C-alpha cells in the first residue's frame, strides 16, 4: 500500500520498471491524483477570519459602526491601510491563463488551479495571504491585450501589498511587467521571470562550486527565449557570466544580430538585447553550440525528448544541465546523467535539484512586503539567489543537492531578510528594518501559518484522503503503463 505522505513513491512501483517508466509513472500519478484530490476538496484554499469573536457586540467592532473609524483613518492617511487592514501581507496573483505551464492557453478559469497552488505555497512557505485572480484579457478582436491587464492591475492595486503576475503569454508578459513596474507604487513582478531566474541562479552558483568552474569562464547555451530564460540570462550575466560566451536559441533558431523579427518589434526588446550581446560568432546550429559547452539551461517545450542525449555527451567536462520545462522536463534526469551530465536540475520536486520558482517567490515577496518595497529589483532577486545558495552550501553540497528543499528550517525567512535588506539598499523600501527584525517577523508569520494548518488537520476540519483512494490512482497508472508495453 502506498504511503499517504507519498514519500518513497518509487518503492510502490513495479521493481522491473525502467528509469523512463518510473519517471512517466510519477508524472501520470501526480496528474491523476491532482485531479482526484482537487475534486475531493473543491480546490486548495479558503478564506478564514483572523480575529476573535468573544461576543455579539464584537460584530459592531469588526463591522459597522466601529469600522467607520478605520475607513476614515485610511482616507486621511493611505499608509494606514497597511496597519489597519491585511493589505501589507496580501498579494494578488493575476493571470490571463494564456501560458499556463506547458499547456498554453487553458481558458480563463483553466488557470485557477495553478493560481490557487501559488496561493497555497505563499501561505505555507511565506506566511503570505494571496488571492488568485484569472481575468479575461481579450479585446474586441478576440486577442489577448496587454493594456487590459495593465488597466485591471492599476485599478485593484490599492487592495494589495504586491502583485504577482503569472502565466501570461509573450510578448504581452513583457509589456505588462514593464508598464506596471513603471506606473505602480507597489511591487509588481512576473514570477515566471525574476522568480524562476533567482532560484536557477542559486543552483548554478552552487553547481559551479561543485565542478570547480568560474562563472566568468563557462560557456552557456540557453534553450528557449521566453520570459524565464531571458530573465535567467540577465541575472546570470549581471553576476559575472560573459555574454560573449553564451548562445540562446528559440523555436526559430539562434539569437543573433540577424534576427530582424526581434529588432523590428519593441515588445521583444529583451530578446533583441540578447541578440546584440551574445553569440558573437553567430553560431546557428544548436548541436554545434552545445558541443563543448559547460552549461545547458532549457526552458523550452515539455519533453521528455526535447533534448537529445547526444548533445549532452558532447559537452565539456562535468556538464551542468537544467531541464526546466513543466510539467515534464526536456529530458528526464536519469537519461541526462546516462548521457554524461554531472549535475541535473529540473522544475519538479520529485527529482533532485528542484530549481522551481516555488523556492523563490514566498521569501522574495515576504521580504518586499515587510519593508513595503515599491518594486522588486534585479538586485533583490540576486540577493534571494545568494541567500538560497548560502543556505544549501551551509548544509552541505553534492551533485544531487545544490539548492535547499522547501522543508528546510528558516530558508524562506532568511531569503526574506536578504531581500528586504537589499530593497533598503536599493532605495525602494518604504520602511527600514534590520536583517534580524525582518527574519524574526517572517519566521513568526510562517510558523503561525504552519500551526494554523496543523490545528485544522488535528480537529478534522481539513480531512485527509484515505490511503485506499490514493492507492486506486496508483493502480490506474500501473495498469496504464503496463498496457502500453503490451
C-alpha positions in Angstrom: 0.0 0.0 0.0 1.3 3.4 -0.9 2.2 5.8 2.0 -0.3 8.7 2.4 2.7 11.1 2.6 3.8 9.9 -0.8 7.4 9.5 0.4 9.5 6.9 -1.4 6.9 6.7 -4.2 9.3 4.7 -6.4 9.1 1.8 -3.9 5.4 1.4 -4.6 6.1 0.9 -8.4 6.9 -2.4 -10.0 10.6 -3.3 -9.5 11.1 -4.1 -13.2 10.2 -0.5 -14.4 13.0 1.2 -16.3 14.0 4.7 -15.2 12.0 6.1 -18.0 8.9 4.2 -16.9 9.4 5.3 -13.3 9.6 8.9 -14.5 6.4 8.5 -16.6 4.6 6.8 -13.8 5.3 9.6 -11.4 4.2 12.2 -13.9 0.9 10.4 -14.5 0.4 9.7 -10.8 0.8 13.3 -9.8 -1.5 14.5 -12.6 -4.3 11.9 -11.9 -4.0 12.4 -8.1 -4.1 16.1 -8.5 -7.4 15.9 -10.4 -8.8 13.4 -7.8 -7.7 15.5 -4.8 -8.9 18.8 -6.2 -12.3 17.2 -6.8 -12.3 15.8 -3.3 -11.5 19.2 -1.7 -13.1 21.5 -4.3 -9.9 23.5 -4.6 -6.9 24.2 -2.3 -7.7 27.4 -0.5 -10.3 29.2 1.6 -10.7 32.5 3.5 -10.8 32.4 7.3 -11.1 35.2 9.9 -8.0 36.1 11.8 -9.8 37.9 14.8 -11.8 36.6 17.8 -15.5 37.0 18.3 -15.9 36.8 22.1 -19.5 38.2 22.0 -22.2 39.5 19.7 -21.2 43.2 20.2 -17.8 42.4 18.5 -19.7 42.4 15.2 -20.1 46.1 15.8 -16.3 46.4 16.1 -15.4 44.4 13.1 -18.1 45.9 11.0 -20.5 48.8 11.4 -20.5 51.2 13.2 -17.0 50.7 14.5 -15.3 50.1 11.2 -16.2 53.5 10.0 -13.3 54.8 12.1 -10.9 52.5 10.1 -12.2 53.8 6.8 -11.8 57.5 7.7 -8.3 56.9 9.2 -7.2 55.4 5.9 -8.9 58.2 4.0 -6.8 60.7 5.9 -3.6 58.7 5.6 -3.3 56.0 2.9 -0.4 54.4 4.7 -2.7 53.4 7.5 -4.2 50.7 5.1 -1.0 48.7 5.8 -1.6 48.9 9.6 -5.4 48.7 9.9 -6.1 46.0 7.2 -4.4 42.9 5.9 -3.1 44.8 2.8 0.5 44.7 3.9 0.5 40.9 3.8 -1.8 40.4 0.8 -0.8 39.5 -2.7 -2.9 39.5 -5.9 -1.9 36.6 -8.2 -3.0 37.9 -11.6 -3.1 35.8 -14.8 -5.0 35.7 -18.1 -4.2 32.0 -18.3 -2.7 32.2 -21.8 0.5 30.4 -21.0 -0.1 28.0 -18.1 2.8 25.7 -17.5 3.4 23.7 -20.7 -0.2 23.6 -21.6 -0.5 27.0 -23.2 -3.9 28.8 -23.2 -6.2 26.8 -20.9 -9.1 29.4 -21.0 -9.5 32.0 -18.3 -10.8 29.7 -15.5 -8.4 27.0 -16.5 -5.6 28.9 -14.8 -7.3 28.8 -11.4 -5.7 25.5 -10.4 -2.2 26.9 -10.8 -3.0 30.3 -9.2 -4.6 28.5 -6.2 -1.5 26.5 -5.9 0.5 29.6 -5.8 -1.7 31.0 -3.1 -1.3 27.7 -1.1 2.5 27.9 -1.3 2.6 31.6 -0.4 0.7 30.9 2.8 2.5 27.7 3.8 6.1 28.8 2.8 6.0 32.6 3.3 3.1 33.2 5.7 1.5 35.4 3.0 -2.2 35.7 2.1 -2.8 35.6 -1.6 -5.8 35.8 -3.9 -5.9 34.1 -7.3 -7.4 36.3 -10.0 -7.8 35.0 -13.5 -9.0 37.7 -15.9 -10.3 37.8 -19.5 -7.7 39.9 -21.3 -9.2 39.6 -24.8 -10.1 42.8 -26.7 -12.9 43.3 -29.2 -10.8 41.5 -31.8 -10.6 38.4 -29.6 -6.9 38.8 -28.9 -5.1 38.9 -25.5 -4.4 42.6 -24.9 -1.6 43.7 -22.5 -3.3 47.1 -21.9 -6.4 45.3 -20.4 -4.2 43.6 -17.9 -2.3 46.8 -17.1 -5.5 48.7 -16.5 -7.0 46.0 -14.4 -4.0 45.7 -12.1 -3.7 49.5 -11.7 -7.3 49.7 -10.6 -7.1 46.9 -8.0 -3.6 47.7 -6.6 -5.0 49.7 -3.6 -6.3 46.5 -2.1 -2.9 44.7 -2.1 0.6 45.0 -0.9 2.1 43.4 -4.1 1.0 41.9 -7.4 2.4 38.6 -8.7 1.9 38.3 -12.5 1.7 34.7 -13.7 1.3 32.6 -16.8 0.8 35.5 -19.3 1.9 34.7 -22.8 4.6 36.6 -24.6 5.0 39.3 -25.8 2.2 40.6 -23.5 4.1 39.4 -20.4 7.0 41.8 -21.1 4.8 44.9 -21.9 2.6 44.2 -18.8 5.5 44.0 -16.5 7.4 46.9 -17.9 4.4 49.3 -17.7 3.3 48.2 -14.2 6.7 48.4 -12.7 6.9 52.0 -14.0 3.3 53.0 -13.2 2.5 51.3 -9.9 3.7 52.3 -6.4 3.6 48.7 -5.1 5.9 45.8 -6.2 4.7 44.1 -9.4 6.7 41.3 -10.7 6.5 38.4 -13.1 7.3 35.3 -11.1 7.9 33.2 -14.3 10.8 35.6 -15.0 12.6 37.0 -11.9 11.3 34.3 -9.6 12.4 31.4 -11.7 15.7 33.1 -12.6 16.6 33.7 -8.9 16.3 30.1 -8.0 18.1 28.8 -11.1 20.9 31.3 -10.4 21.2 29.9 -6.8 21.5 26.3 -8.2 24.0 27.4 -10.9 26.3 29.2 -8.4 26.4 26.1 -6.2 26.8 23.7 -9.2 29.8 25.6 -10.3 31.4 25.3 -6.9 31.0 21.5 -7.1 32.5 21.2 -10.5 35.3 23.7 -9.8 34.5 26.2 -12.6 34.2 30.0 -12.6 31.1 31.8 -13.8 33.1 34.2 -15.9 34.8 31.4 -17.8 32.0 29.0 -18.7 30.2 28.6 -21.9 26.4 28.6 -21.6 23.7 27.5 -24.0 20.2 28.7 -23.3 17.4 26.7 -25.0 14.2 28.7 -25.1 14.0 32.5 -25.2 10.8 33.2 -23.2 10.3 35.1 -20.0 12.1 32.6 -17.8 15.2 32.1 -19.8 15.7 35.8 -20.8 15.5 36.7 -17.1 17.9 33.8 -16.2 20.4 35.2 -18.8 20.0 38.7 -17.5 20.7 37.8 -13.8 23.4 35.3 -14.7 25.2 38.0 -16.8 24.8 40.5 -14.0 26.5 38.1 -11.7 29.6 37.8 -13.9 29.0 35.4 -16.7 30.4 36.6 -20.1 27.5 37.1 -22.5 30.1 36.7 -25.3 30.4 33.0 -24.2 26.7 32.4 -24.4 24.3 31.4 -27.1 20.5 31.4 -26.9 18.0 29.5 -29.1 14.3 29.7 -29.5 11.9 27.8 -31.8 13.0 29.8 -34.8 16.8 29.3 -34.3 19.7 31.1 -32.7 19.5 34.6 -31.4 21.9 36.7 -33.5 22.1 40.2 -34.8 20.4 39.0 -37.9 17.1 38.3 -36.0 15.1 41.1 -37.6 11.9 39.8 -36.0 13.2 40.9 -32.6 15.0 44.1 -33.9 11.8 45.4 -35.5 9.4 44.7 -32.6 9.9 46.7 -29.5 7.8 44.2 -27.5 10.8 41.8 -27.7 13.4 44.3 -26.5 14.8 41.8 -24.0 15.4 39.2 -26.7 16.9 41.8 -29.1 19.3 42.9 -26.3 20.5 39.3 -26.0 20.9 39.1 -29.8 23.2 42.1 -29.5 25.4 40.9 -26.6 25.5 37.1 -27.0 26.7 34.7 -29.7 29.4 36.9 -31.3 30.4 34.1 -33.7 26.7 33.9 -34.9 26.5 30.1 -34.3 23.2 28.9 -35.8 23.5 25.2 -35.3 22.2 24.0 -31.8 24.3 20.8 -31.7 27.4 22.8 -32.6 26.7 25.4 -29.9 26.2 22.7 -27.2 29.3 20.9 -28.2 32.0 21.8 -25.6 29.6 23.9 -23.6 29.7 23.8 -19.8 26.1 24.6 -19.1 22.8 23.9 -20.8 19.8 25.8 -19.4 16.5 24.8 -21.0 13.1 26.5 -20.6 11.5 25.3 -23.8 8.9 22.8 -24.7 7.9 19.9 -22.4 9.8 16.6 -23.0 10.9 14.1 -22.3 12.6 14.0 -25.7 13.2 17.7 -26.4 16.9 17.4 -25.5 19.0 14.9 -27.4 21.2 12.8 -25.1 24.0 13.1 -27.8 24.1 16.8 -27.2 24.9 16.3 -23.5 27.5 13.7 -24.4 29.3 16.3 -26.5 29.5 18.9 -23.7 32.6 19.9 -21.7 33.9 18.2 -18.6 31.4 17.7 -15.8 28.4 19.3 -17.7 25.6 21.0 -15.9 22.1 20.6 -17.3 19.0 22.4 -16.2 15.9 20.9 -18.0 13.1 23.1 -16.6 10.1 22.7 -18.8 6.9 21.9 -16.9 5.1 19.7 -16.4 7.7 17.3 -18.0 11.3 18.3 -18.3 13.0 18.4 -21.7 14.9 15.2 -20.7 14.5 13.1 -17.6 17.4 13.3 -15.1 18.3 9.6 -15.4 18.6 9.9 -19.1 20.6 13.1 -18.9 23.0 11.5 -16.4 23.4 8.4 -18.5 24.4 10.7 -21.4 27.1 12.2 -19.2 25.6 15.1 -17.3 27.3 15.6 -13.9 24.6 17.8 -12.3 21.0 17.9 -13.4 18.2 20.2 -12.2 14.6 20.4 -13.2 11.5 22.3 -12.1 10.0 19.3 -10.3 10.1 18.4 -6.7 10.1 14.6 -7.3 13.6 14.8 -8.8 16.8 16.0 -7.2 17.7 19.7 -7.5 14.4 21.4 -8.0 15.1 24.9 -9.4 11.5 25.9 -9.4 10.2 29.4 -8.6 8.5 27.9 -5.5 11.8 28.3 -3.7 11.9 32.0 -4.6 8.6 33.8 -4.5 7.5 33.1 -0.9 10.7 34.6 0.5 11.1 37.3 -2.1 7.6 38.6 -1.8 7.7 38.3 2.0 10.8 40.5 2.2 9.4 43.0 -0.2 6.1 43.2 1.8 7.8 43.6 5.2 9.8 46.6 4.1 6.9 48.0 2.0 9.0 47.9 -1.2 7.8 49.9 -4.2 9.4 47.5 -6.6 11.4 44.3 -6.8 14.7 45.0 -8.4 17.1 42.5 -10.1 19.4 43.1 -7.2 16.7 41.9 -4.8 16.3 38.7 -6.9 20.1 38.2 -6.9 20.1 38.7 -3.1 17.5 35.9 -2.9 19.6 33.7 -5.1 22.7 34.2 -3.0 20.7 33.5 0.2 19.4 30.3 -1.2 22.9 29.2 -2.4 24.3 30.1 1.0 21.7 28.0 2.8 22.4 25.0 0.7 26.1 25.4 1.0 26.0 25.6 4.8 24.0 22.4 4.8 26.5 20.7 2.5 26.6 20.4 -1.3 26.7 17.4 -3.6 25.6 16.9 -7.2 22.1 16.0 -6.1 21.7 18.8 -3.5 22.6 22.2 -5.0 19.6 24.1 -3.7 17.6 24.0 -0.4 14.5 21.9 -0.1 11.1 23.6 0.8 11.1 22.0 4.2 14.5 23.1 5.4 14.3 25.3 8.5 14.3 29.1 8.1 15.2 29.1 4.4 12.3 31.4 3.4 12.7 33.7 6.4 16.4 34.1 5.6 15.6 34.8 2.0 13.0 37.4 3.0 15.6 39.1 5.2 18.2 39.2 2.5 15.6 40.6 0.0 14.3 43.2 2.4 17.8 44.5 3.2 18.6 44.7 -0.5 15.4 46.7 -1.1 16.6 49.2 1.6 20.0 49.4 -0.1 18.3 49.9 -3.5 16.2 52.8 -2.0 12.9 51.2 -2.9 11.8 50.4 0.7 9.0 52.3 2.4 10.3 51.4 5.9 13.7 50.4 7.2 14.1 47.2 9.3 17.3 45.4 10.3 18.0 41.9 8.9 17.2 40.3 12.3 13.9 42.1 12.5 12.8 41.0 9.0 13.9 37.5 9.8 12.0 37.4 13.1 8.7 38.7 11.6 8.9 36.4 8.6 9.8 33.4 10.7 6.9 34.1 13.1 4.4 34.5 10.3 5.5 31.3 8.6 5.3 29.4 11.9 1.8 30.8 12.6 0.7 29.6 9.1 2.0 26.1 9.9 0.4 26.0 13.4 -3.0 27.1 11.9 -2.8 24.4 9.3 -1.9 21.7 11.8 -4.8 22.7 14.0 -7.2 22.4 11.1 -5.8 18.9 10.4 -5.9 17.9 14.0 -9.5 18.9 14.5 -10.7 17.2 11.3 -11.7 20.5 9.7 -9.4 19.5 6.9 -9.9 15.8 6.1 -7.1 13.7 4.7 -7.7 11.4 1.8 -7.9 7.7 2.5 -4.8 5.7 1.6 -7.1 3.4 -0.5 -8.2 6.4 -2.6 -4.6 7.3 -3.3 -3.7 3.6 -4.0 -6.5 3.4 -6.5 -4.9 6.3 -8.5 -1.5 4.5 -8.4 -3.1 1.2 -9.6 -4.7 3.1 -12.5 -1.2 4.4 -13.5 0.4 1.0 -13.3 -2.3 -0.6 -15.4 -1.9 2.2 -18.0 1.9 1.8 -18.2 1.7 -2.0 -18.3 -0.9 -1.7 -21.1 1.5 0.4 -23.2 4.1 -2.3 -23.1 1.7 -5.0 -24.4 
